[in-house]
Amino acid sequence: MPLPPALRRIVSGLLALVLAAAVAVLASAPPAAAHGTLATATPADGSAVSRPPAEVRLYFTERVAANAYFTITAPGGGRVDDGWTNGEPKPLDKPVREYFLVDGKFEPREYSTGFPAVVRIAHLPRQGQYSISYLTVASDGDTVRGATTFRYTGATTAAPRGWQPPTDQPDPVLIAATEQHGNPGTGSTTSQSPSAAPAVASSPPPAAAAADRADDEGGLGWVAWTGSAVAAVALILLAAWRRRTAGSTSGRARAAGAAARRGTGARARAGSGAGRRTGTGAKVTKPTSGNRGRPAAVPAVRRGGTTVTATTGSPVPRQRAAGTATDSDPRTATGSAVPRQQGAGTATDSDPRPATGPAGAPDGAAAATLRPRLSNPRLALLVGGLVVALVAGFGLGRVGAGDTRTGADARAGTSPAGAPVVAGQAMSAMDGHQHPAGTGPHSHPGDGSAGQAQVSGTTVSAGGYRLQPEQRSQPAGVAAEYRFQIIGADRRAATRFAVVHEKTLHLIVVGRDLTGYQHLHPTMAADGTWSIPLTLPRAGGYRVYADFSVTTAAGTQLPLVLGVDHQVPGAHTPTALPPPQPQATAGPFTVSMDGTPTVGMMSPTSFRIARAGTPAPVERYLGAYGHLVVVREGDLGYVHVHPEPDLVDGAVKFWLTPPSPGRYRAFLDFQVDGAVHTAQYTIDVG
């Protein structure tokens, strides 16, 4: 028995709500949680130590892998670590709450036991900031990398007899695991990059507060309770309607039969010019005017394969396709309604009320009652299935509730200010675009944005945007206007960009032999066309990188680095890459590089700038004390890193994460007395 239209709409809406609730619960089922992140350290991150420590203890939320890698770097850049071992677990002074970004919202997980990795210190050669870096893989396969620091203010200590600074590199198996399970790079469409190290916070981000309350309340939660209540209401309404209509079904059928018999005298006439032609040539006549009483249903008459229904003084039945029934049209003509055309083999129902059964025609044809029907058994099965789906979704959502999640995506967390909050890390590397200048050391998205060992700028398009230059070559030694656009997925030039380090777009140009470096800042016209004079003195191939953060249609910022080739015609002899040297000259300045960049590690790398043997008064340039661009030999993979917000022991300190073994060319931009200078280095990693 079909449902009345009003009740059918109510039940349909209730079923849709039940289905939406079930889908919501299923979609919100979190994966098993990841762990293994750094909880705390001894000495504490950023603390000052006056007595010489013999070791550093890094407490993780699970025992680190056997092939984990640790380094301790002294203020002068040399390593002072002397191996490591696993210590005995102990309760943490305060449980650590980690926030995992799951399906766009933060979900908390608490850990109360710390598993220490004990890294021995060989000696303390000088006062200043000591950096501890770590790299391991958690039990779920996710990469755990980061760093912590402490400042030593006590007396120096001598190295043990026969001790040599370590020169080992991370286990290739460990590096392979981090590459396999690393987070996506700049080509990702996501607008938020993961943190440099696993996110650990003692207080929840705003988005996590609601999740905390939901977890504390327990039970099904509002989604499950709402879905169950809606399903119950739908079933009650269905049962009540069935009881109400059970005794009236036969009466309606008899009434429909009587109405059909009363209308047998009215027939549809074919061939009359007053009628409206059907799809097969039959005509439907208009009833005479003046009859404004209750219309009577007229049996269908089959003419030439077409079933036609006539009415007297009735509303106009709407036209339907073949095999369907029509509703009545409230419009009238000459005092009565004109039946609308019917396709071949169709029948109309002039009564606006739902039909309860077919009306018999004298010639054996029946007026079809073809309204969509949903049988009671099928309706019950549908509701029951949705309830089962809802309960199953709730069950899946609670699987592993006392366990931990897996997956790189579950590891990204931010503080209320949007910056990663990492216990035991010296200002974790952040996404290079979504932050104000001077918020800490960080990387732009390809070089291990947020500490991930990756590069960017090797593709002309990413994240739905494409770098489109107007010209791909220019003469040598001539100042040419370099013009380009950033084209979005809508094939239009993007015009909304965020200011990052005081500029809306950074244009980096470097030759394929890693010479001819330039750091430029073009201007944008109203139509989204960027332009800047560009002079390339030597013939050969170049790579042009556009480093920017575009504002998407959704209002979010998407950091990208896009690269495109550029040619200067003419004879070209590539310049050989100079050998690695710890010092470089930039104008009147001598710049010393301290540190040993290590593949996959957040390696402390510092630059000391001196003029005539005296430390130079370095000034902020584009919001920072320096900008480090690193380009990988071969594929010209791009790395753009920014330093600590303040000088560290008089040096500009970066956390550089080389993405792979190989040779790199590093370009350090710094400013003294209002003038910008560039120091260049060759770095051989691994």
C-alpha positions in Angstrom: 0.0 0.0 0.0 1.5 3.3 -1.0 2.1 6.1 1.6 0.2 9.4 1.4 2.4 12.1 -0.1 2.7 14.1 3.1 3.6 11.0 5.2 5.9 9.8 2.4 7.9 13.1 2.5 8.2 12.9 6.3 9.4 9.3 6.2 11.8 10.1 3.4 13.3 13.0 5.3 13.7 10.8 8.5 15.4 8.1 6.5 17.7 10.6 4.9 18.6 11.9 8.4 19.2 8.4 9.6 21.5 7.7 6.6 23.4 10.9 7.1 23.9 10.0 10.8 25.2 6.5 9.9 27.6 8.0 7.3 28.8 10.5 9.8 29.6 7.9 12.4 31.3 5.6 9.8 33.4 8.5 8.4 34.4 9.6 11.9 35.8 6.2 12.8 39.5 7.0 13.7 42.3 4.8 12.6 44.5 3.0 15.2 46.7 5.7 16.8 50.3 6.4 16.1 52.8 7.0 18.9 56.5 7.1 19.5 56.8 10.9 19.7 59.1 12.8 22.0 57.5 13.6 25.4 60.2 15.4 27.3 64.0 15.6 27.6 66.7 15.8 30.3 68.2 18.5 30.2 64.9 20.1 29.3 64.5 21.8 26.0 65.8 25.4 26.1 67.1 25.0 29.7 70.4 26.3 31.0 72.9 23.8 32.5 75.8 24.9 34.6 77.2 21.5 35.6 78.5 19.3 32.8 76.0 16.6 32.0 77.3 13.1 31.0 74.2 12.3 28.9 71.0 13.4 27.4 67.8 11.5 28.0 65.0 11.7 25.4 61.7 10.3 26.7 59.5 9.0 23.9 56.0 7.5 24.2 57.3 4.1 23.1 60.7 2.5 22.8 62.6 3.8 19.8 63.7 1.6 17.0 67.0 -0.3 17.3 68.4 1.6 14.3 67.4 5.1 15.6 69.9 7.8 15.0 71.0 10.6 17.4 73.5 13.4 17.2 74.6 16.1 19.7 76.2 19.1 18.1 78.3 21.6 20.0 78.2 25.4 19.5 81.1 25.2 17.1 79.4 22.7 14.9 81.2 19.6 15.8 79.6 16.4 17.1 80.1 15.4 20.7 77.7 12.4 21.0 79.2 9.1 22.0 76.6 6.5 21.2 73.2 5.7 22.7 71.2 3.0 24.5 67.6 2.4 25.6 66.9 3.2 29.2 64.3 1.8 31.6 60.8 3.1 31.2 59.5 5.3 33.9 56.2 7.2 34.6 56.2 10.7 33.3 55.8 13.5 35.8 52.8 14.6 33.9 50.9 12.6 31.2 51.6 13.8 27.7 48.6 14.6 25.5 49.3 14.3 21.8 46.8 15.8 19.3 46.2 14.1 16.0 44.5 15.7 13.1 41.9 13.2 12.0 39.4 14.1 9.3 39.9 17.8 9.8 39.6 17.9 13.6 42.0 17.3 16.5 41.7 14.2 18.6 43.7 13.8 21.9 45.6 10.8 23.2 47.4 10.6 26.5 50.6 8.8 27.4 51.8 8.4 31.0 55.0 6.3 30.5 58.3 7.6 29.0 60.8 5.3 27.2 64.2 7.0 27.4 66.9 6.9 24.7 70.1 7.7 26.6 72.6 9.6 24.4 76.1 9.9 25.9 78.0 13.2 25.8 81.8 12.8 25.1 82.8 16.2 26.3 81.7 19.9 26.4 84.2 21.9 24.4 82.7 25.3 24.9 79.8 27.3 26.4 76.7 27.9 24.3 73.8 26.1 22.8 74.0 22.3 22.3 71.6 20.7 19.8 70.3 17.2 20.0 68.7 15.7 16.8 66.9 12.4 16.5 65.5 10.3 13.7 63.6 7.1 14.2 60.5 5.2 12.9 57.6 4.5 15.2 56.0 1.1 15.5 53.3 2.2 13.1 55.9 3.0 10.5 55.6 6.8 10.8 58.7 8.9 10.8 59.7 10.6 14.1 62.2 13.3 13.7 63.0 16.5 15.5 65.5 18.3 17.8 65.9 19.8 21.2 68.5 22.1 22.8 70.1 23.2 26.0 72.5 26.0 26.9 75.7 25.1 28.7 77.1 27.8 31.0 79.7 25.8 33.0 83.4 24.9 32.5 84.6 23.2 29.4 85.6 19.5 29.6 88.2 17.5 27.7 87.5 14.7 25.3 88.2 11.2 26.4 91.6 9.7 25.4 91.4 8.3 21.9 87.9 9.6 21.3 87.1 10.9 17.8 84.1 12.8 16.7 81.6 10.4 15.0 81.2 10.6 11.3 78.6 7.8 10.9 75.4 8.4 8.9 71.9 7.1 9.5 71.2 3.4 8.7 70.1 3.2 5.0 67.2 1.0 6.1 66.1 3.8 8.4 66.4 6.4 5.6 64.4 4.1 3.3 61.7 3.7 5.9 61.4 7.4 6.4 61.1 8.0 2.7 58.5 5.3 2.3 56.4 6.6 5.1 57.1 10.3 4.7 54.3 12.9 4.5 53.4 14.4 1.1 55.3 17.4 -0.2 54.4 20.5 -2.0 52.4 18.7 -4.7 49.8 18.0 -2.2 46.4 19.9 -2.3 46.3 20.2 1.3 46.7 23.7 2.7 48.3 22.7 6.0 51.7 20.9 6.2 52.6 18.5 9.0 54.8 19.6 11.8 58.5 19.0 11.8 58.2 16.6 14.7 55.2 14.8 16.2 52.9 17.3 17.8 52.8 17.2 21.6 50.9 19.7 23.6 50.0 20.1 27.3 46.9 22.2 26.5 44.5 21.5 23.7 44.1 23.6 20.6 40.7 25.3 20.4 39.6 22.7 17.8 40.5 19.9 20.2 38.4 21.1 23.2 35.2 19.8 21.8 36.8 16.5 21.1 38.1 16.3 24.6 34.6 16.8 26.0 33.1 14.2 23.7 35.8 11.7 24.8 35.2 12.4 28.4 31.4 12.0 28.1 31.7 8.5 26.6 28.7 6.6 25.3 27.3 6.7 21.9 27.6 10.4 21.5 25.1 12.8 20.0 25.3 11.5 16.5 24.5 7.9 17.4 21.7 8.9 19.8 20.2 11.2 17.3 20.3 8.6 14.5 18.8 6.0 16.8 16.0 8.3 17.9 15.2 9.3 14.3 15.1 5.6 13.3 12.7 4.8 16.2 10.4 7.7 15.3 10.3 6.5 11.7 9.3 3.0 12.7 6.6 4.3 15.1 5.1 6.5 12.4 5.1 3.6 10.0 3.4 1.3 12.4 0.8 3.9 13.3 0.0 4.6 9.7 -0.4 0.9 8.9 -2.9 0.5 11.8 -4.9 3.5 10.7 -5.1 2.5 7.1 -5.6 -1.2 7.5 -9.5 -1.0 7.8 -10.0 1.6 5.0 -8.2 -0.1 2.1 -11.1 -2.2 0.9 -13.5 0.8 1.2 -11.3 2.9 -1.0 -11.2 0.2 -3.6 -15.0 -0.1 -3.7 -15.3 3.7 -4.0 -12.9 3.8 -6.8 -14.8 1.1 -8.7 -18.1 3.0 -8.2 -16.5 6.2 -9.5 -15.3 4.3 -12.5 -18.8 3.0 -13.3 -20.4 6.4 -13.0 -18.1 7.8 -15.6 -18.6 5.2 -18.3 -20.8 7.5 -20.4 -17.9 9.9 -21.0 -15.5 8.9 -23.7 -12.5 10.5 -25.3 -13.2 11.4 -28.9 -10.6 11.0 -31.6 -10.4 13.1 -34.7 -12.0 16.3 -33.4 -10.4 19.6 -34.1 -11.3 20.8 -30.7 -9.2 18.2 -29.0 -5.4 18.3 -28.3 -3.4 15.8 -30.2 -1.6 13.1 -28.3 1.8 11.7 -29.2 0.3 9.1 -31.5 -2.4 11.1 -33.3 -5.3 10.6 -30.9 -7.0 13.7 -29.6 -8.2 14.5 -26.1 -11.4 16.7 -26.1 -12.0 19.5 -23.7 -15.0 19.0 -21.4 -17.8 21.5 -21.8 -17.8 24.5 -19.6 -20.2 25.1 -16.8 -19.6 21.9 -15.0 -17.9 23.0 -11.8 -19.0 20.2 -9.6 -16.9 17.3 -8.3 -15.2 15.7 -11.2 -15.8 12.1 -11.9 -13.1 9.8 -13.1 -13.7 8.5 -16.6 -12.4 5.1 -17.7 -9.5 5.0 -20.1 -10.3 4.3 -23.7 -7.7 2.7 -26.0 -7.6 4.3 -29.5 -4.9 3.3 -31.9 -2.6 1.9 -29.2 -3.1 5.1 -27.1 -4.9 5.1 -23.8 -6.9 8.3 -23.3 -8.7 9.4 -20.2 -11.4 12.1 -20.4 -12.9 14.1 -17.5 -15.9 16.3 -17.1 -15.2 19.6 -15.3 -12.1 18.2 -13.7 -8.7 19.7 -13.2 -6.3 19.1 -16.1 -4.2 15.9 -15.7 -0.5 16.7 -16.2 1.3 15.1 -19.1 3.4 12.1 -18.2 5.7 9.9 -20.2 4.7 6.5 -21.4 3.6 4.1 -18.6 3.1 6.8 -15.9 0.2 8.3 -14.2 -0.5 12.1 -14.1 -1.5 14.5 -11.4 -4.2 17.2 -12.0 -3.4 20.7 -13.2 -5.2 23.4 -11.3 -5.5 25.6 -14.4 -8.8 25.7 -16.4 -10.0 26.7 -19.8 -13.5 27.9 -20.7 -14.8 27.0 -17.3 -13.1 23.6 -17.2 -9.7 22.1 -17.2 -8.0 20.8 -20.3 -6.4 17.5 -20.0 -2.8 17.6 -20.9 -1.2 15.4 -23.5 -0.3 11.8 -22.7 2.3 9.8 -24.4 1.5 6.5 -26.0 0.3 3.9 -23.6 -0.3 6.3 -20.7 -3.3 6.9 -18.4 -4.2 9.9 -16.3 -5.6 10.2 -12.8 -7.9 13.2 -12.6 -8.5 12.9 -8.9 -5.8 14.8 -7.1 -6.0 12.3 -4.2 -3.9 9.1 -4.4 -5.4 6.4 -6.4 -6.3 3.2 -4.5 -6.8 0.9 -7.3 -7.4 0.6 -11.1 -10.6 1.5 -12.7 -12.0 -1.0 -15.1 -12.7 0.1 -18.7 -15.3 -1.4 -20.9 -12.8 -2.6 -23.4 -10.6 -4.2 -20.7 -8.1 -1.4 -20.4 -7.5 -0.2 -16.9 -6.5 3.3 -15.7 -3.1 2.7 -14.2 -2.3 4.0 -10.8 1.4 4.3 -11.2 2.5 6.5 -8.4 5.9 5.5 -6.9 5.3 3.0 -4.2 7.5 1.7 -1.4 6.1 -1.5 0.1 5.9 -1.8 3.8 8.4 -4.8 4.0 10.9 -2.9 1.9 10.5 0.2 4.0 11.1 -1.9 7.2 14.1 -3.5 5.7 15.6 -0.1 4.7 15.1 1.4 8.1 16.5 -1.7 9.8 19.5 -1.7 7.5 20.2 2.0 8.4 20.0 1.2 12.1 22.4 -1.6 11.7 24.8 0.6 9.7 24.5 3.3 12.4 25.4 0.8 15.2 28.2 -0.7 13.1 29.6 2.8 12.5 29.5 3.5 16.2 31.4 0.2 16.9 34.1 1.0 14.3 34.5 4.5 15.8 35.3 2.9 19.2 37.6 0.3 17.9 41.1 1.0 19.3 39.8 3.8 21.5 42.3 2.7 24.1 45.0 2.2 21.5 46.9 4.5 19.2 46.4 5.7 15.7 48.4 5.1 12.6 49.2 7.1 9.5 51.1 10.2 8.7 48.0 12.3 8.4 47.1 11.6 12.0 50.3 13.1 13.2 49.9 16.7 12.2 49.0 18.9 15.1 49.1 22.6 15.8 49.0 24.9 18.8 46.2 27.4 19.2 48.2 29.9 17.3 48.6 27.6 14.4 52.2 26.7 15.0 53.3 23.3 16.0 53.9 22.8 19.7 56.5 20.2 20.3 57.8 19.2 23.7 61.5 18.9 23.7 62.1 20.7 20.4 63.9 23.9 19.7 61.1 25.7 17.8 60.1 23.1 15.4 60.3 23.8 11.7 57.0 25.0 10.4 55.3 25.4 7.1 57.2 28.2 5.4 54.1 30.2 4.5 51.4 30.0 7.2 53.1 32.1 9.9 54.2 35.6 10.7 57.9 36.4 10.1 60.2 35.7 13.0 58.2 32.9 14.6 61.1 30.4 14.6 63.2 28.3 12.3 61.3 26.7 9.5 61.4 25.5 6.0 59.4 26.3 2.9 57.4 23.4 1.5 59.9 21.6 -0.5 62.8 21.2 1.6 61.4 19.4 4.2 58.7 21.8 4.9 58.2 21.4 8.5 61.2 19.2 8.8 60.1 16.7 6.2 63.0 15.6 4.0 61.6 16.7 0.7 62.3 19.2 -2.1 60.1 21.2 -4.4 60.3 23.3 -7.5 60.9 20.3 -9.8 57.5 20.7 -11.4 55.7 23.5 -13.2 52.4 22.7 -11.6 51.2 21.5 -8.2 48.2 21.8 -6.0 46.0 22.8 -9.0 48.2 25.8 -9.9 50.5 26.2 -12.8 53.4 28.6 -13.5 52.9 30.1 -16.9 55.6 32.4 -18.2 55.1 34.6 -21.3 58.6 33.8 -22.6 60.9 30.9 -22.1 64.2 32.5 -23.3 66.0 35.8 -23.6 69.3 37.1 -25.0 72.4 37.0 -22.8 73.4 40.2 -21.0 70.2 42.0 -21.9 67.7 43.2 -19.3 64.4 41.6 -20.4 61.0 41.9 -18.7 60.2 38.5 -17.3 56.4 38.1 -17.1 54.4 35.2 -15.9 51.1 34.2 -14.2 50.0 31.7 -11.7 47.1 29.9 -13.3 44.5 28.1 -11.1 42.3 25.1 -11.8 39.7 27.5 -13.2 42.2 28.5 -15.9 42.3 32.0 -14.6 45.2 33.9 -13.2 45.4 33.9 -9.4 45.4 37.4 -7.9 45.1 36.6 -4.2 48.4 35.9 -2.4 49.5 36.1 1.2 52.4 38.2 2.3 55.2 35.8 3.4 58.4 37.3 4.8 57.3 40.8 3.7 56.7 39.8 0.1 53.8 38.2 -1.8 56.1 36.2 -4.1 59.8 35.3 -4.1 61.4 34.6 -7.5 64.6 32.5 -7.4 66.7 32.1 -10.5 69.7 29.7 -10.7 71.6 28.2 -13.6 71.5 24.5 -14.2 75.2 24.3 -13.3 74.1 26.0 -9.9 75.6 29.4 -10.8 74.0 32.7 -11.5 71.8 32.8 -8.4 69.3 35.6 -8.0 66.6 36.3 -5.4 64.0 38.7 -6.8 60.6 40.1 -5.9 58.4 40.9 -8.9 55.3 43.0 -8.8 51.8 41.9 -9.8 49.3 43.8 -12.0 45.6 43.7 -11.4 45.1 40.9 -13.9 47.5 38.6 -12.1 50.5 39.1 -14.3 53.8 39.3 -12.5 56.8 41.1 -14.0 60.4 42.1 -13.2 63.5 43.0 -15.2 65.8 40.0 -15.5 69.3 40.0 -16.7 71.2 36.7 -17.3 74.8 37.4 -18.3 75.7 33.9 -19.5 74.3 31.5 -22.1 72.8 28.3 -20.9 69.9 26.8 -19.1 68.3 28.2 -16.0 65.6 27.3 -13.5 63.1 29.8 -12.3 61.3 29.1 -9.0 58.2 31.0 -7.9 57.8 30.6 -4.1 54.5 31.9 -2.8 51.4 31.2 -0.8 48.1 31.6 -2.8 44.8 32.2 -1.2 42.3 29.6 -2.5 38.6 30.1 -3.3 37.9 28.6 0.1 39.9 31.3 1.8 42.8 29.1 2.9 46.4 29.7 2.2 48.2 27.1 0.0 52.0 27.3 0.0 53.6 26.3 -3.2 56.9 26.3 -5.0 56.7 26.0 -8.8 59.6 25.8 -11.2 60.1 26.3 -14.9 63.0 26.1 -17.3 64.4 29.2 -18.9 67.0 29.4 -21.8 69.6 31.9 -22.8 70.8 30.9 -26.4 74.4 30.7 -27.2 77.5 28.6 -26.5 77.6 27.4 -23.0 80.4 25.7 -21.0 79.0 24.5 -17.6 81.0 25.6 -14.5 82.2 22.8 -12.3 80.8 22.7 -8.8 83.4 23.9 -6.3 84.5 21.5 -3.6 82.9 21.8 -0.1 84.5 24.5 2.0 83.4 25.8 5.5 84.0 29.4 4.5 82.8 31.7 1.8 83.4 35.3 0.8 80.6 37.7 0.1 81.9 41.2 -0.7 83.9 42.4 2.4 82.5 39.6 4.6 83.8 36.2 5.5 81.0 33.7 6.3 81.8 30.5 8.2 79.5 27.6 8.1 79.3 25.3 11.2 77.5 22.0 11.3 77.3 18.7 9.4 74.1 18.4 7.4 72.9 14.8 7.6 70.4 13.1 5.3 67.0 12.9 6.9 68.0 14.7 10.0 67.1 18.1 11.3 70.7 19.2 11.3 71.8 22.4 13.1 73.6 24.6 10.5 75.0 28.0 11.6 76.7 30.8 9.8 79.0 33.4 11.4 79.5 36.6 9.5 82.6 38.6 10.1 84.2 41.7 8.5 88.0 42.1 8.9 87.9 39.4 11.6 85.2 41.2 13.6 81.6 39.9 13.9 79.4 42.0 11.5 76.2 43.7 12.7 73.8 41.5 10.8 70.4 43.1 10.2 67.0 41.5 9.6 66.2 40.9 5.9 62.7 40.1 4.9 61.8 39.5 8.5 64.7 37.2 9.4 68.5 37.3 10.0 69.0 35.2 6.9 67.5 33.2 4.1 69.0 29.9 3.0 68.2 28.5 -0.4 69.6 25.1 -1.2 69.4 23.5 -4.7 70.2 19.8 -5.3 72.6 19.0 -8.1 70.9 17.1 -11.0 67.2 17.5 -10.7 67.5 21.1 -9.2 65.3 20.2 -6.2 64.6 23.4 -4.2 65.0 23.9 -0.5 64.2 27.3 1.2 64.9 27.4 5.0 64.5 30.2 7.6 66.5 30.5 10.8 65.9 30.9 14.5 64.2 34.3 15.3 67.3 35.5 17.1 71.0 35.1 16.7 72.3 32.0 18.5 75.8 32.5 20.1 76.3 35.3 17.5 75.4 33.1 14.5 72.5 32.7 12.2 71.2 29.2 13.0 69.1 27.1 10.7 67.7 23.6 11.0 68.4 22.0 7.6 67.0 18.7 6.6 68.8 17.3 3.5 66.3 15.1 1.6 68.8 12.7 0.2 72.5 11.9 -0.3 74.2 14.0 -2.9 75.7 17.4 -3.6 73.9 20.7 -3.0 74.6 24.3 -3.6 73.6 26.6 -0.7 73.0 30.3 -1.0 72.8 32.4 2.2 71.2 35.8 1.8 72.0 38.3 4.7 72.0 42.0 5.2 74.5 44.4 6.7 74.3 48.2 6.6 71.2 48.0 4.4 72.9 46.0 1.7 72.1 42.4 0.9 74.9 39.9 0.2 75.0 36.3 -0.8 77.4 33.6 0.4 77.6 30.4 -1.5 78.6 26.9 -0.4 78.9 23.4 -1.8 77.4 20.8 0.6 78.2 17.1 0.2 75.6 15.0 2.1 76.3 11.4 2.8 
